[in-house]
Amino acid sequence: MTQKKRNEDIGNRGGGRSVLFRNGTMDFLAGWLLGYSQQGGLSPGALLHCYSLIRDGDPRSWVSVFAQAGEEAADRAEQAGAAARNREVAREWSAAQIAFRAALEMCDPRTSEAADLTGRMRHAFEAYLAASGVPLIGWDVEFRDSYFPAYVTPSVQRAEQLLVIVGGGDTYVEDLWFFGGKAAIERGWPVLLADYPGQGDTPSRGLHFGEQTIDGMRQVVDDIREQGFHGELVMLGWSGGGIFATRFAATARSTDRVSALVASTPIYDPGTFFRRTLPDVVQGGPDSVLVRAALGIARRNRVLRTSLDRYDWQFGAGGISTIADRFDELKVDLSTWRLPVLALVGLGEDSESLRQAQGVIKQAQVHHPSSELVTFDPWTGAQAHCQVGNLPLALAQVFDWLEAPVLAQERAAS
């Protein structure tokens, strides 16, 4: 395929090149969904068919096509179930989950349509779990007169370690199945997946990004402790989850028993990160010249406008233009860092991701020489944001590092 002239995306998530769509956001999301297909979801053939029907740069076209793909997959799942073709049932429910999830990405989150798509996605995921026999149970975590959804491995009380997977600004809890949930369970790791404040559909219940997100993480950990889990926590953060997992680990209470951090990417100074990497819309107040110029671009780019509207919703009062100042509160003092760290960085991303990861690893290696920075170039297929083009490769690095004898020896000695 030839490369296309690229339009704006939020940040530089895809590495600055477009292949499937001229629109940068659509192109990144298209690669993300193809990456999922290595573990489940829609097949590459089904995705390519969807892409052929979508009008480049038209968010409503994207929503319509993927909503139909979800309905078709759900119908096939029902038909397979009636014929007792159980393996096919699981595959089709996984396809339906990801189709509805894809539609959500371009849908106005404040609408009844978004609520309906969220319900369909959640139903499809839970139907997949039931059909495949995956050991995960869901519950609603009560938090500040509201709640957020979570899933955990049954019998976690007997586990010595628990992998806490934390997503970012573009994930729902069901996405975390592909960002380590599936791979962890296959390797015998118990897992905890959740939508923390600001993620998934939590803004519809008054929960937004910021320090509240960290408080939500503490709440779910407290709930797990109350359920009888007494082991160690290993944090695995993706995208914004790299910010939240790093902050949580740095400010963890002794009772949290955090033993290691893995992140793509560990960001210790998120205010500076966003000032350097995001479009001008987040670099000034809502009435600034920069913001007005950025909004002018967004009005001409409907996909970018849709993305900015979603982020405004996730951040609540002040919207996304407050992100840098708000996230200054989450800065980590690296001089106090004492945990082992594995940092994953795609070389297609902004250089600020690599710079901050290097800073974290340099400090972590003072006490844990096994701490490591792993980079992914375009030949790996994992160079984009969160390694979405080759998650199995990134996850192989994650679990090989976590299970290495040298890490266990360092932790035992610390």
Secondary structure as UniProt FT lines:
FT   TURN            13..14
FT   HELIX           24..36
FT   TURN            37..39
FT   HELIX           44..53
FT   TURN            56..57
FT   HELIX           59..82
FT   TURN            83..84
FT   HELIX           86..105
FT   TURN            109..110
FT   HELIX           112..132
FT   STRAND          137..143
FT   TURN            144..145
FT   STRAND          146..152
FT   TURN            154..155
FT   HELIX           156..158
FT   STRAND          161..166
FT   TURN            169..170
FT   HELIX           173..177
FT   TURN            178..180
FT   HELIX           181..186
FT   TURN            187..188
FT   STRAND          191..194
FT   TURN            197..198
FT   TURN            200..201
FT   HELIX           202..205
FT   HELIX           211..226
FT   TURN            227..228
FT   STRAND          232..238
FT   HELIX           240..250
FT   HELIX           254..256
FT   STRAND          258..264
FT   HELIX           270..277
FT   HELIX           280..282
FT   TURN            286..287
FT   HELIX           289..300
FT   HELIX           302..315
FT   TURN            317..318
FT   HELIX           319..322
FT   HELIX           323..327
FT   HELIX           328..330
FT   HELIX           334..336
FT   STRAND          341..346
FT   TURN            347..348
FT   HELIX           351..367
FT   TURN            369..370
FT   STRAND          372..376
FT   HELIX           378..380
FT   HELIX           385..390
FT   HELIX           391..402
FT   HELIX           405..413
//
